[in-house]
Amino acid sequence: MTPVRRSDLAPSRPTRKVGRGQQRGDRTRDAIIEETVRCINEEGFATASANHIAERAGVTWGVIQYHFGDRSGLLSAVIAHGFQDFRLAIRSLPVPDGTSRRRVEAVVGAAWSAFSSPASRASLEILISDRSGVTGARQGELEGMARDMRELSAVLVGDGAPRQVAVVGELLWATLRGLVMAQMLTSRRIDSARERALLVDLITGLLDGVAA
């Protein structure tokens, strides 16, 4: 199997002792982020007010302020959490050997799972709904997702065909992102299996054309 390159992974942090108070604080912080993700996915971004999230998480607004500063800080933490999970899923993907179709199916399936996870969906909904905040670190997260798709594309295509790498990477990024956004617009579950199968057909055709 061909592993996805991990050149952009952050260096490991030095090991340090964590006290019980720090552990409790980390658990509280993680619980607030997870509850915010659930709130956005279940009720939509418009309902995710500071007070409502605090109520759902069973904490006071002061606790949220302590960990995140304000609502914008909390939303930024949710975005970072969602994109971190996305990157870990993408970069740990082993691309199987074999035919182009088999390899593309593995990549599209794994990329779709990463895109459609609850944390990734909530992150994208925040960015869509809170467009004034798509600057700085938040913009960097979007650019990081696009870069991850290009890395996956390079694994499939090979470094010797830069134009095809860009095309396949953009297809993965735009198509899967669009399918997730379509699901956000309705409470009815959308089955995107057909669209993903067509994406596999298209990318496989491109790869086989490059190899011919």
MDTraj code that builds the backbone (N, CA, C; nanometers):
import mdtraj as md
import numpy as np

residues = "MET THR PRO VAL ARG ARG SER ASP LEU ALA PRO SER ARG PRO THR ARG LYS VAL GLY ARG GLY GLN GLN ARG GLY ASP ARG THR ARG ASP ALA ILE ILE GLU GLU THR VAL ARG CYS ILE ASN GLU GLU GLY PHE ALA THR ALA SER ALA ASN HIS ILE ALA GLU ARG ALA GLY VAL THR TRP GLY VAL ILE GLN TYR HIS PHE GLY ASP ARG SER GLY LEU LEU SER ALA VAL ILE ALA HIS GLY PHE GLN ASP PHE ARG LEU ALA ILE ARG SER LEU PRO VAL PRO ASP GLY THR SER ARG ARG ARG VAL GLU ALA VAL VAL GLY ALA ALA TRP SER ALA PHE SER SER PRO ALA SER ARG ALA SER LEU GLU ILE LEU ILE SER ASP ARG SER GLY VAL THR GLY ALA ARG GLN GLY GLU LEU GLU GLY MET ALA ARG ASP MET ARG GLU LEU SER ALA VAL LEU VAL GLY ASP GLY ALA PRO ARG GLN VAL ALA VAL VAL GLY GLU LEU LEU TRP ALA THR LEU ARG GLY LEU VAL MET ALA GLN MET LEU THR SER ARG ARG ILE ASP SER ALA ARG GLU ARG ALA LEU LEU VAL ASP LEU ILE THR GLY LEU LEU ASP GLY VAL ALA ALA".split()
xyz = np.array([
    [0.0834, -0.1198, 0.0000],
    [0.0000, 0.0000, 0.0000],
    [0.0873, 0.1253, 0.0000],
    [0.0400, 0.2292, -0.0640],
    [0.1131, 0.3552, -0.0708],
    [0.0598, 0.4501, 0.0347],
    [0.1370, 0.4856, 0.1359],
    [0.0860, 0.5756, 0.2409],
    [0.0775, 0.7173, 0.1901],
    [-0.0200, 0.7912, 0.2398],
    [-0.0290, 0.9335, 0.2107],
    [0.0876, 1.0039, 0.2769],
    [0.1506, 1.0987, 0.2074],
    [0.2636, 1.1703, 0.2638],
    [0.2224, 1.2527, 0.3850],
    [0.3099, 1.2597, 0.4813],
    [0.2811, 1.3311, 0.6049],
    [0.3770, 1.4478, 0.6239],
    [0.4230, 1.5083, 0.5147],
    [0.5242, 1.6126, 0.5227],
    [0.4769, 1.7351, 0.5985],
    [0.3433, 1.7590, 0.5987],
    [0.2932, 1.8801, 0.6618],
    [0.2432, 1.8571, 0.8032],
    [0.2581, 1.7354, 0.8526],
    [0.2107, 1.7093, 0.9883],
    [0.2925, 1.7896, 1.0881],
    [0.2253, 1.8427, 1.1884],
    [0.2945, 1.9216, 1.2900],
    [0.3885, 1.8327, 1.3694],
    [0.5023, 1.8852, 1.4133],
    [0.5935, 1.8054, 1.4949],
    [0.5291, 1.7669, 1.6266],
    [0.5696, 1.6517, 1.6778],
    [0.5116, 1.6052, 1.8037],
    [0.5519, 1.6977, 1.9170],
    [0.4597, 1.7152, 2.0099],
    [0.4874, 1.8012, 2.1235],
    [0.5647, 1.7256, 2.2302],
    [0.6500, 1.7950, 2.3035],
    [0.7236, 1.7259, 2.4109],
    [0.6287, 1.6757, 2.5180],
    [0.6619, 1.5605, 2.5719],
    [0.5782, 1.5008, 2.6760],
    [0.5868, 1.5855, 2.8028],
    [0.4729, 1.6104, 2.8642],
    [0.4745, 1.6850, 2.9887],
    [0.3709, 1.6263, 3.0833],
    [0.3966, 1.6422, 3.2101],
    [0.3030, 1.5924, 3.3094],
    [0.1816, 1.6837, 3.3153],
    [0.0663, 1.6232, 3.3234],
    [-0.0579, 1.6990, 3.3297],
    [-0.1270, 1.6694, 3.4611],
    [-0.1532, 1.7748, 3.5387],
    [-0.2187, 1.7571, 3.6663],
    [-0.3662, 1.7269, 3.6512],
    [-0.4268, 1.6871, 3.7633],
    [-0.5686, 1.6517, 3.7584],
    [-0.6554, 1.7703, 3.7196],
    [-0.6183, 1.8899, 3.7701],
    [-0.6952, 2.0087, 3.7337],
    [-0.6896, 2.0360, 3.5851],
    [-0.5706, 2.0185, 3.5258],
    [-0.5563, 2.0380, 3.3820],
    [-0.6367, 1.9348, 3.3041],
    [-0.6352, 1.8110, 3.3517],
    [-0.7110, 1.7051, 3.2863],
    [-0.8605, 1.7357, 3.2882],
    [-0.9098, 1.7812, 3.4052],
    [-1.0512, 1.8171, 3.4135],
    [-1.0827, 1.9332, 3.3194],
    [-0.9922, 2.0319, 3.3156],
    [-1.0135, 2.1439, 3.2261],
    [-1.0168, 2.1020, 3.0812],
    [-0.9275, 2.0102, 3.0419],
    [-0.9255, 1.9613, 2.9040],
    [-1.0531, 1.8852, 2.8718],
    [-1.1003, 1.8048, 2.9674],
    [-1.2245, 1.7305, 2.9445],
    [-1.3422, 1.8249, 2.9287],
    [-1.3466, 1.9285, 3.0123],
    [-1.4544, 2.0266, 3.0013],
    [-1.4498, 2.0971, 2.8667],
    [-1.3312, 2.1380, 2.8264],
    [-1.3145, 2.2071, 2.6980],
    [-1.3591, 2.1173, 2.5826],
    [-1.3157, 1.9911, 2.5849],
    [-1.3532, 1.8975, 2.4786],
    [-1.5046, 1.8737, 2.4770],
    [-1.5646, 1.8641, 2.5978],
    [-1.7090, 1.8405, 2.6060],
    [-1.7870, 1.9584, 2.5488],
    [-1.7405, 2.0796, 2.5719],
    [-1.8083, 2.1980, 2.5183],
    [-1.7984, 2.1992, 2.3650],
    [-1.6809, 2.1660, 2.3133],
    [-1.6643, 2.1605, 2.1673],
    [-1.7559, 2.0553, 2.1071],
    [-1.7591, 1.9369, 2.1673],
    [-1.8441, 1.8293, 2.1141],
    [-1.9918, 1.8676, 2.1201],
    [-2.0334, 1.9347, 2.2270],
    [-2.1733, 1.9751, 2.2376],
    [-2.2061, 2.0827, 2.1355],
    [-2.1109, 2.1711, 2.1072],
    [-2.1321, 2.2723, 2.0038],
    [-2.1478, 2.2064, 1.8673],
    [-2.0666, 2.1057, 1.8395],
    [-2.0782, 2.0300, 1.7143],
    [-2.2173, 1.9679, 1.7028],
    [-2.2630, 1.9041, 1.8104],
    [-2.3964, 1.8417, 1.8080],
    [-2.5054, 1.9463, 1.7887],
    [-2.4919, 2.0587, 1.8576],
    [-2.5924, 2.1648, 1.8470],
    [-2.6049, 2.2136, 1.7034],
    [-2.4923, 2.2404, 1.6388],
    [-2.4943, 2.2923, 1.5017],
    [-2.5505, 2.1884, 1.4061],
    [-2.5107, 2.0617, 1.4213],
    [-2.5590, 1.9576, 1.3302],
    [-2.7066, 1.9256, 1.3515],
    [-2.7528, 1.9342, 1.4756],
    [-2.8918, 1.8987, 1.5049],
    [-2.9884, 2.0151, 1.4845],
    [-2.9445, 2.1373, 1.5173],
    [-3.0361, 2.2505, 1.5180],
    [-2.9978, 2.3624, 1.4209],
    [-2.8761, 2.3570, 1.3668],
    [-2.8324, 2.4607, 1.2748],
    [-2.7519, 2.5690, 1.3428],
    [-2.6743, 2.6406, 1.2630],
    [-2.5844, 2.7422, 1.3162],
    [-2.6611, 2.8539, 1.3871],
    [-2.7785, 2.8909, 1.3353],
    [-2.8524, 3.0046, 1.3909],
    [-2.8911, 2.9836, 1.5367],
    [-2.9075, 2.8592, 1.5789],
    [-2.9485, 2.8318, 1.7172],
    [-2.8299, 2.8245, 1.8127],
    [-2.7090, 2.8238, 1.7586],
    [-2.5904, 2.8007, 1.8421],
    [-2.5453, 2.9290, 1.9111],
    [-2.6348, 2.9862, 1.9883],
    [-2.5986, 3.1053, 2.0658],
    [-2.5134, 3.0631, 2.1845],
    [-2.4452, 3.1591, 2.2428],
    [-2.3596, 3.1298, 2.3573],
    [-2.4397, 3.0683, 2.4715],
    [-2.5547, 3.1271, 2.5015],
    [-2.6350, 3.0779, 2.6132],
    [-2.6905, 2.9385, 2.5858],
    [-2.7324, 2.9145, 2.4615],
    [-2.7897, 2.7839, 2.4285],
    [-2.6832, 2.6752, 2.4364],
    [-2.5638, 2.7039, 2.3871],
    [-2.4561, 2.6055, 2.3952],
    [-2.4207, 2.5773, 2.5409],
    [-2.4140, 2.6826, 2.6228],
    [-2.3841, 2.6646, 2.7650],
    [-2.4906, 2.5770, 2.8310],
    [-2.6176, 2.6031, 2.7973],
    [-2.7271, 2.5238, 2.8536],
    [-2.7155, 2.3774, 2.8128],
    [-2.6901, 2.3528, 2.6832],
    [-2.6785, 2.2156, 2.6347],
    [-2.5595, 2.1448, 2.6979],
    [-2.4505, 2.2175, 2.7169],
    [-2.3295, 2.1558, 2.7718],
    [-2.3345, 2.1426, 2.9235],
    [-2.4349, 2.2055, 2.9874],
    [-2.4469, 2.1968, 3.1320],
    [-2.3417, 2.2766, 3.2055],
    [-2.2999, 2.3892, 3.1459],
    [-2.2012, 2.4758, 3.2102],
    [-2.2533, 2.6187, 3.2075],
    [-2.1839, 2.7060, 3.2785],
    [-2.2193, 2.8478, 3.2740],
    [-2.1453, 2.9147, 3.1595],
    [-2.1954, 3.0333, 3.1226],
    [-2.1264, 3.1091, 3.0186],
    [-1.9860, 3.1488, 3.0649],
    [-1.9688, 3.1674, 3.1938],
    [-1.8376, 3.1997, 3.2466],
    [-1.7355, 3.0897, 3.2191],
    [-1.7795, 2.9645, 3.2252],
    [-1.6897, 2.8528, 3.1949],
    [-1.6467, 2.8577, 3.0486],
    [-1.7423, 2.8864, 2.9601],
    [-1.7082, 2.8973, 2.8180],
    [-1.6106, 3.0126, 2.7965],
    [-1.6349, 3.1247, 2.8624],
    [-1.5433, 3.2383, 2.8506],
    [-1.4032, 3.2016, 2.8996],
    [-1.3962, 3.1260, 3.0065],
    [-1.2666, 3.0875, 3.0617],
    [-1.1854, 3.0075, 2.9599],
    [-1.2522, 2.9156, 2.8889],
    [-1.1816, 2.8271, 2.7968],
    [-1.1623, 2.8879, 2.6580],
    [-1.2567, 2.9720, 2.6134],
    [-1.2539, 3.0158, 2.4732],
    [-1.2538, 3.1680, 2.4552],
    [-1.2770, 3.2428, 2.5612],
    [-1.2788, 3.3886, 2.5517],
    [-1.4162, 3.4432, 2.5199],
    [-1.4714, 3.4049, 2.4046],
    [-1.6046, 3.4491, 2.3640],
    [-1.6608, 3.3494, 2.2634],
    [-1.7776, 3.3786, 2.2087],
    [-1.8412, 3.2856, 2.1148],
    [-1.7551, 3.2661, 1.9902],
    [-1.6951, 3.3731, 1.9415],
    [-1.6097, 3.3604, 1.8240],
    [-1.4919, 3.2668, 1.8517],
    [-1.4358, 3.2765, 1.9707],
    [-1.3269, 3.1874, 2.0070],
    [-1.3712, 3.0424, 2.0127],
    [-1.4931, 3.0196, 2.0638],
    [-1.5477, 2.8842, 2.0678],
    [-1.5667, 2.8294, 1.9268],
    [-1.6252, 2.9110, 1.8381],
    [-1.6472, 2.8651, 1.7010],
    [-1.5155, 2.8365, 1.6300],
    [-1.4153, 2.9186, 1.6547],
    [-1.2839, 2.8942, 1.5951],
    [-1.2251, 2.7633, 1.6468],
    [-1.2485, 2.7331, 1.7749],
    [-1.1993, 2.6074, 1.8314],
    [-1.2706, 2.4880, 1.7684],
    [-1.4001, 2.5021, 1.7403],
    [-1.4749, 2.3949, 1.6739],
    [-1.4195, 2.3716, 1.5337],
    [-1.3920, 2.4805, 1.4614],
    [-1.3354, 2.4676, 1.3274],
    [-1.2005, 2.3960, 1.3325],
    [-1.1145, 2.4388, 1.4239],
    [-0.9827, 2.3760, 1.4360],
    [-0.9953, 2.2280, 1.4705],
    [-1.0894, 2.1957, 1.5601],
    [-1.1124, 2.0567, 1.5993],
    [-1.1600, 1.9740, 1.4795],
    [-1.2547, 2.0273, 1.4030],
    [-1.3066, 1.9550, 1.2883],
    [-1.2014, 1.9320, 1.1823],
    [-1.1202, 2.0330, 1.1537],
    [-1.0198, 2.0193, 1.0498],
    [-0.9015, 1.9339, 1.0957],
    [-0.8733, 1.9329, 1.2254],
    [-0.7691, 1.8434, 1.2751],
    [-0.8113, 1.6979, 1.2560],
    [-0.9364, 1.6676, 1.2904],
    [-0.9868, 1.5318, 1.2691],
    [-0.9843, 1.4957, 1.1210],
    [-1.0201, 1.5933, 1.0371],
    [-1.0201, 1.5712, 0.8926],
    [-0.8791, 1.5358, 0.8447],
    [-0.7814, 1.6129, 0.8868],
    [-0.6441, 1.5901, 0.8408],
    [-0.5905, 1.4551, 0.8888],
    [-0.6194, 1.4204, 1.0134],
    [-0.5725, 1.2920, 1.0646],
    [-0.6323, 1.1768, 0.9848],
    [-0.7612, 1.1873, 0.9489],
    [-0.8259, 1.0823, 0.8709],
    [-0.7650, 1.0715, 0.7316],
    [-0.7380, 1.1862, 0.6695],
    [-0.6831, 1.1865, 0.5347],
    [-0.5389, 1.1361, 0.5332],
    [-0.4597, 1.1837, 0.6262],
    [-0.3162, 1.1530, 0.6216],
    [-0.2820, 1.0141, 0.6741],
    [-0.3767, 0.9491, 0.7409],
    [-0.3530, 0.8117, 0.7855],
    [-0.4062, 0.7097, 0.6855],
    [-0.4572, 0.7586, 0.5728],
    [-0.5182, 0.6694, 0.4741],
    [-0.4119, 0.5913, 0.3975],
    [-0.4160, 0.4564, 0.4023],
    [-0.3283, 0.3774, 0.3158],
    [-0.3959, 0.3575, 0.1800],
    [-0.3321, 0.4013, 0.0732],
    [-0.3883, 0.3833, -0.0606],
    [-0.3482, 0.2454, -0.1105],
    [-0.4440, 0.1577, -0.1392],
    [-0.4094, 0.0200, -0.1758],
    [-0.3416, 0.0123, -0.3121],
    [-0.2613, -0.0912, -0.3302],
    [-0.2063, -0.1201, -0.4614],
    [-0.3170, -0.1819, -0.5474],
    [-0.2920, -0.1904, -0.6766],
    [-0.3897, -0.2517, -0.7655],
    [-0.4309, -0.1586, -0.8772],
    [-0.5491, -0.1796, -0.9289],
    [-0.5982, -0.1010, -1.0417],
    [-0.6249, 0.0428, -0.9998],
    [-0.6329, 0.1297, -1.1014],
    [-0.6655, 0.2696, -1.0740],
    [-0.7993, 0.2804, -1.0030],
    [-0.8985, 0.2045, -1.0468],
    [-1.0316, 0.2126, -0.9863],
    [-1.0277, 0.1750, -0.8393],
    [-0.9561, 0.0688, -0.8074],
    [-0.9497, 0.0264, -0.6678],
    [-0.8875, 0.1348, -0.5821],
    [-0.7833, 0.1980, -0.6298],
    [-0.7155, 0.3015, -0.5544],
    [-0.8039, 0.4259, -0.5406],
    [-0.8715, 0.4628, -0.6493],
    [-0.9594, 0.5805, -0.6444],
    [-1.0767, 0.5561, -0.5510],
    [-1.1349, 0.4371, -0.5552],
    [-1.2465, 0.4058, -0.4653],
    [-1.2054, 0.4201, -0.3196],
    [-1.0838, 0.3753, -0.2859],
    [-1.0368, 0.3869, -0.1485],
    [-1.0211, 0.5330, -0.1084],
    [-0.9642, 0.6134, -0.1979],
    [-0.9412, 0.7545, -0.1676],
    [-1.0730, 0.8296, -0.1552],
    [-1.1646, 0.8111, -0.2493],
    [-1.2928, 0.8818, -0.2455],
    [-1.3721, 0.8403, -0.1212],
    [-1.3711, 0.7104, -0.0889],
    [-1.4439, 0.6643, 0.0285],
    [-1.3899, 0.7246, 0.1571],
    [-1.2590, 0.7252, 0.1700],
    [-1.1982, 0.7810, 0.2916],
    [-1.2168, 0.9326, 0.2987],
    [-1.2010, 1.0002, 0.1848],
    [-1.2188, 1.1458, 0.1832],
    [-1.3627, 1.1823, 0.2169],
    [-1.4576, 1.1052, 0.1668],
    [-1.5985, 1.1319, 0.1974],
    [-1.6263, 1.1126, 0.3464],
    [-1.5711, 1.0060, 0.4058],
    [-1.5907, 0.9839, 0.5491],
    [-1.5350, 1.1014, 0.6298],
    [-1.4193, 1.1527, 0.5867],
    [-1.3594, 1.2656, 0.6572],
    [-1.4424, 1.3920, 0.6399],
    [-1.4886, 1.4184, 0.5182],
    [-1.5685, 1.5375, 0.4906],
    [-1.7022, 1.5343, 0.5637],
    [-1.7648, 1.4176, 0.5721],
    [-1.9018, 1.4087, 0.6229],
    [-1.9088, 1.3772, 0.7715],
    [-1.7957, 1.3738, 0.8411],
    [-1.7985, 1.3497, 0.9854],
    [-1.8710, 1.4651, 1.0543],
    [-1.9308, 1.4424, 1.1709],
    [-2.0030, 1.5505, 1.2397],
    [-1.9177, 1.6754, 1.2621],
    [-1.7913, 1.6572, 1.3027],
    [-1.7063, 1.7734, 1.3298],
    [-1.6748, 1.8511, 1.2027],
    [-1.6500, 1.7802, 1.0925],
    [-1.6217, 1.8485, 0.9659],
    [-1.7449, 1.9225, 0.9151],
    [-1.8625, 1.8604, 0.9271],
    [-1.9858, 1.9260, 0.8819],
    [-2.0110, 2.0531, 0.9623],
    [-1.9932, 2.0452, 1.0929],
    [-2.0146, 2.1633, 1.1769],
    [-1.9151, 2.2729, 1.1415],
    [-1.7907, 2.2360, 1.1161],
    [-1.6886, 2.3351, 1.0802],
    [-1.7252, 2.4072, 0.9513],
    [-1.7682, 2.3306, 0.8512],
    [-1.8056, 2.3919, 0.7245],
    [-1.9280, 2.4811, 0.7404],
    [-2.0243, 2.4376, 0.8232],
    [-2.1441, 2.5197, 0.8424],
    [-2.1092, 2.6521, 0.9106],
    [-2.0173, 2.6490, 1.0051],
    [-1.9741, 2.7739, 1.0687],
    [-1.9136, 2.8672, 0.9646],
    [-1.8266, 2.8138, 0.8804],
    [-1.7597, 2.8969, 0.7807],
    [-1.8580, 2.9533, 0.6784],
    [-1.9592, 2.8745, 0.6427],
    [-2.0599, 2.9221, 0.5480],
    [-2.1478, 3.0293, 0.6128],
    [-2.1882, 3.0059, 0.7369],
    [-2.2843, 3.0946, 0.8029],
    [-2.2196, 3.2190, 0.8615],
    [-2.0943, 3.2079, 0.9001],
    [-2.0257, 3.3190, 0.9649],
    [-1.9165, 3.3702, 0.8718],
    [-1.9576, 3.4202, 0.7565],
    [-1.8621, 3.4550, 0.6519],
    [-1.7683, 3.5677, 0.6926],
    [-1.8114, 3.6524, 0.7844],
    [-1.7247, 3.7608, 0.8295],
    [-1.6026, 3.7091, 0.9029],
    [-1.6113, 3.5844, 0.9504],
    [-1.4990, 3.5296, 1.0254],
    [-1.4027, 3.4475, 0.9431],
    [-1.4249, 3.4389, 0.8105],
    [-1.3376, 3.3581, 0.7259],
    [-1.2119, 3.4372, 0.6924],
    [-1.1324, 3.4610, 0.7916],
    [-1.0068, 3.5336, 0.7751],
    [-0.9016, 3.4670, 0.8613],
    [-0.7771, 3.5011, 0.8383],
    [-0.6699, 3.4541, 0.9241],
    [-0.6667, 3.3038, 0.9386],
    [-0.6749, 3.2569, 1.0647],
    [-0.6630, 3.1137, 1.0925],
    [-0.7733, 3.0340, 1.0249],
    [-0.8949, 3.0888, 1.0213],
    [-1.0056, 3.0142, 0.9591],
    [-0.9802, 2.9939, 0.8105],
    [-0.9315, 3.0970, 0.7420],
    [-0.8985, 3.0829, 0.6013],
    [-0.7870, 2.9805, 0.5839],
    [-0.6939, 2.9782, 0.6771],
    [-0.5860, 2.8818, 0.6700],
    [-0.6353, 2.7384, 0.6790],
    [-0.7417, 2.7152, 0.7572],
    [-0.7974, 2.5809, 0.7676],
    [-0.8551, 2.5363, 0.6343],
    [-0.9277, 2.6245, 0.5666],
    [-0.9822, 2.5903, 0.4353],
    [-0.8709, 2.5595, 0.3358],
    [-0.7686, 2.6417, 0.3375],
    [-0.6563, 2.6187, 0.2475],
    [-0.5863, 2.4865, 0.2801],
    [-0.5832, 2.4520, 0.4087],
    [-0.5235, 2.3250, 0.4481],
    [-0.6023, 2.2063, 0.3950],
    [-0.7357, 2.2141, 0.3970],
    [-0.8174, 2.1064, 0.3422],
    [-0.7920, 2.0895, 0.1929],
    [-0.7866, 2.2010, 0.1207],
    [-0.7599, 2.1944, -0.0232],
    [-0.6221, 2.1340, -0.0491],
    [-0.5253, 2.1699, 0.0335],
    [-0.3905, 2.1147, 0.0177],
    [-0.3897, 1.9637, 0.0434],
    [-0.4675, 1.9189, 0.1422],
    [-0.4773, 1.7753, 0.1682],
    [-0.5326, 1.7013, 0.0475],
    [-0.6288, 1.7619, -0.0207],
    [-0.6848, 1.6983, -0.1392],
    [-0.5811, 1.6904, -0.2519],
    [-0.4972, 1.7913, -0.2626],
    [-0.3921, 1.7869, -0.3650],
    [-0.2887, 1.6790, -0.3315],
    [-0.2614, 1.6604, -0.2020],
    [-0.1680, 1.5550, -0.1632],
    [-0.2245, 1.4177, -0.1975],
    [-0.3524, 1.3979, -0.1710],
    [-0.4154, 1.2720, -0.2095],
    [-0.4085, 1.2525, -0.3606],
    [-0.4330, 1.3606, -0.4325],
    [-0.4272, 1.3540, -0.5782],
    [-0.2884, 1.3166, -0.6253],
    [-0.1843, 1.3721, -0.5626],
    [-0.0472, 1.3411, -0.6025],
    [-0.0144, 1.1937, -0.5794],
    [-0.0707, 1.1348, -0.4735],
    [-0.0497, 0.9925, -0.4482],
    [-0.1115, 0.9098, -0.5596],
    [-0.2276, 0.9515, -0.6084],
    [-0.2951, 0.8778, -0.7147],
    [-0.2291, 0.8983, -0.8506],
    [-0.1970, 1.0244, -0.8800],
    [-0.1494, 1.0594, -1.0138],
    [0.0007, 1.0403, -1.0268],
    [0.0749, 1.0760, -0.9224],
    [0.2201, 1.0763, -0.9308],
    [0.2707, 1.2179, -0.9522],
    [0.3903, 1.2434, -0.9089],
    [0.4453, 1.3790, -0.9155],
    [0.4810, 1.4234, -1.0565],
    [0.4831, 1.3304, -1.1502],
    [0.5255, 1.3665, -1.2850],
    [0.4193, 1.4307, -1.3700],
    [0.2994, 1.4469, -1.3179],
    [0.1898, 1.5053, -1.3966],
    [0.1234, 1.6148, -1.3141],
    [0.1890, 1.7306, -1.2974],
    [0.1373, 1.8352, -1.2071],
    [0.0001, 1.8878, -1.2466],
    [-0.0270, 1.8977, -1.3763],
    [-0.1586, 1.9491, -1.4180],
    [-0.2687, 1.8526, -1.3758],
    [-0.2453, 1.7216, -1.3930],
    [-0.3452, 1.6233, -1.3531],
    [-0.3619, 1.6193, -1.2017],
    [-0.2519, 1.6402, -1.1291],
    [-0.2607, 1.6470, -0.9829],
    [-0.3554, 1.7587, -0.9418],
    [-0.3394, 1.8761, -1.0040],
    [-0.4247, 1.9901, -0.9706],
    [-0.5703, 1.9627, -1.0055],
    [-0.5945, 1.9016, -1.1219],
    [-0.7321, 1.8743, -1.1661],
    [-0.8000, 1.7745, -1.0724],
    [-0.7321, 1.6641, -1.0426],
    [-0.7918, 1.5616, -0.9567],
    [-0.8119, 1.6154, -0.8148],
    [-0.7152, 1.6914, -0.7659],
    [-0.7298, 1.7499, -0.6333],
    [-0.8488, 1.8430, -0.6244],
    [-0.8694, 1.9249, -0.7266],
    [-0.9829, 2.0169, -0.7269],
    [-1.1147, 1.9419, -0.7385],
    [-1.1170, 1.8331, -0.8167],
    [-1.2379, 1.7516, -0.8273],
    [-1.2764, 1.6934, -0.6914],
    [-1.1789, 1.6372, -0.6216],
    [-1.2061, 1.5821, -0.4891],
    [-1.2576, 1.6897, -0.3945],
    [-1.1877, 1.8024, -0.3897],
    [-1.2201, 1.9103, -0.2973],
    [-1.3577, 1.9689, -0.3256],
    [-1.3827, 2.0052, -0.4516],
    [-1.5070, 2.0737, -0.4857],
    [-1.6276, 1.9801, -0.4779],
    [-1.6136, 1.8574, -0.5277],
    [-1.7277, 1.7649, -0.5319],
    [-1.7707, 1.7219, -0.3923],
    [-1.6770, 1.6760, -0.3111],
    [-1.7130, 1.6263, -0.1789],
    [-1.7596, 1.7397, -0.0882],
    [-1.6951, 1.8546, -0.0987],
    [-1.7409, 1.9705, -0.0216],
    [-1.8836, 2.0075, -0.0614],
    [-1.9124, 2.0053, -0.1923],
    [-2.0466, 2.0382, -0.2392],
    [-2.1516, 1.9407, -0.1906],
    [-2.1173, 1.8115, -0.1860],
    [-2.2129, 1.7113, -0.1383],
    [-2.2451, 1.7319, 0.0094],
    [-2.1441, 1.7678, 0.0878],
    [-2.1684, 1.7954, 0.2298],
    [-2.2569, 1.9181, 0.2451],
    [-2.2291, 2.0216, 0.1677],
    [-2.3089, 2.1438, 0.1764],
    [-2.4537, 2.1181, 0.1363],
    [-2.4746, 2.0327, 0.0366],
    [-2.6116, 1.9997, -0.0048],
    [-2.6892, 1.9348, 0.1094],
    [-2.6214, 1.8493, 0.1875],
    [-2.6876, 1.7851, 0.3004],
    [-2.7258, 1.8868, 0.4073],
    [-2.6452, 1.9928, 0.4201],
    [-2.6735, 2.0944, 0.5212],
    [-2.8023, 2.1705, 0.4926],
    [-2.8451, 2.1718, 0.3694],
    [-2.9605, 2.2520, 0.3311],
    [-3.0942, 2.1837, 0.3580],
    [-3.0904, 2.0582, 0.4019],
    [-3.2147, 1.9871, 0.4259],
    [-3.1994, 1.8946, 0.5460],
    [-3.3093, 1.8711, 0.6162],
    [-3.3077, 1.7771, 0.7277],
    [-3.3246, 1.6331, 0.6789],
    [-3.3637, 1.6181, 0.5518],
    [-3.3809, 1.4852, 0.4935],
    [-3.2445, 1.4300, 0.4534],
    [-3.2194, 1.3048, 0.4872],
    [-3.0907, 1.2453, 0.4537],
    [-3.0783, 1.2298, 0.3024],
    [-2.9681, 1.2771, 0.2485],
    [-2.9418, 1.2670, 0.1052],
    [-2.8431, 1.1536, 0.0808],
    [-2.8797, 1.0616, -0.0072],
    [-2.7901, 0.9519, -0.0433],
    [-2.7052, 0.9976, -0.1618],
    [-2.5766, 1.0175, -0.1375],
    [-2.4883, 1.0680, -0.2419],
    [-2.4040, 0.9576, -0.3052],
    [-2.4445, 0.8316, -0.2856],
    [-2.3646, 0.7198, -0.3376],
    [-2.3488, 0.7284, -0.4892],
    [-2.4535, 0.7678, -0.5595],
    [-2.4465, 0.7756, -0.7053],
    [-2.3463, 0.8826, -0.7484],
    [-2.3528, 0.9979, -0.6844],
    [-2.2607, 1.1058, -0.7199],
    [-2.1160, 1.0665, -0.6906],
    [-2.0938, 0.9968, -0.5808],
    [-1.9577, 0.9555, -0.5483],
    [-1.9076, 0.8482, -0.6448],
    [-1.9988, 0.7615, -0.6894],
    [-1.9604, 0.6617, -0.7892],
    [-1.9218, 0.7289, -0.9212],
    [-1.9951, 0.8331, -0.9576],
    [-1.9607, 0.9073, -1.0788],
    [-1.8251, 0.9767, -1.0640],
    [-1.7972, 1.0257, -0.9439],
    [-1.6673, 1.0875, -0.9191],
    [-1.5550, 0.9850, -0.9359],
    [-1.5777, 0.8640, -0.8861],
    [-1.4800, 0.7568, -0.9040],
    [-1.4585, 0.7288, -1.0523],
    [-1.5681, 0.7200, -1.1285],
    [-1.5576, 0.6950, -1.2728],
    [-1.4754, 0.8039, -1.3409],
    [-1.5026, 0.9283, -1.3065],
    [-1.4362, 1.0407, -1.3710],
    [-1.2864, 1.0417, -1.3401],
    [-1.2510, 1.0260, -1.2125],
    [-1.1101, 1.0288, -1.1759],
    [-1.0358, 0.9071, -1.2323],
    [-1.1007, 0.7913, -1.2295],
    [-1.0382, 0.6717, -1.2869],
    [-1.0099, 0.6924, -1.4354],
    [-1.1059, 0.7511, -1.5061],
    [-1.0869, 0.7794, -1.6479],
    [-0.9701, 0.8749, -1.6715],
    [-0.9577, 0.9763, -1.5868],
    [-0.8464, 1.0701, -1.5982],
    [-0.7126, 1.0016, -1.5740],
    [-0.7075, 0.9177, -1.4707],
    [-0.5824, 0.8475, -1.4394],
    [-0.5440, 0.7514, -1.5499],
    [-0.6386, 0.6761, -1.6020],
    [-0.6089, 0.5811, -1.7079],
    [-0.5666, 0.6523, -1.8352],
    [-0.6230, 0.7731, -1.8556],
    [-0.5830, 0.8523, -1.9708],
    [-0.4405, 0.9020, -1.9585],
    [-0.4003, 0.9378, -1.8351],
    [-0.2627, 0.9835, -1.8119],
    [-0.1653, 0.8713, -1.8352],
    [-0.2057, 0.7492, -1.7894],
    [-0.1157, 0.6350, -1.8004],
    [-0.1053, 0.5811, -1.9422],
    [-0.2065, 0.6115, -2.0244],
    [-0.2087, 0.5543, -2.1603],
    [-0.0979, 0.6129, -2.2475],
])
top = md.Topology()
chain = top.add_chain()
for i, resn in enumerate(residues, 1):
    res = top.add_residue(resn, chain, resSeq=i)
    for name in ("N", "CA", "C"):
        top.add_atom(name, md.element.get_by_symbol(name[0]), res)
traj = md.Trajectory(xyz[None], top)
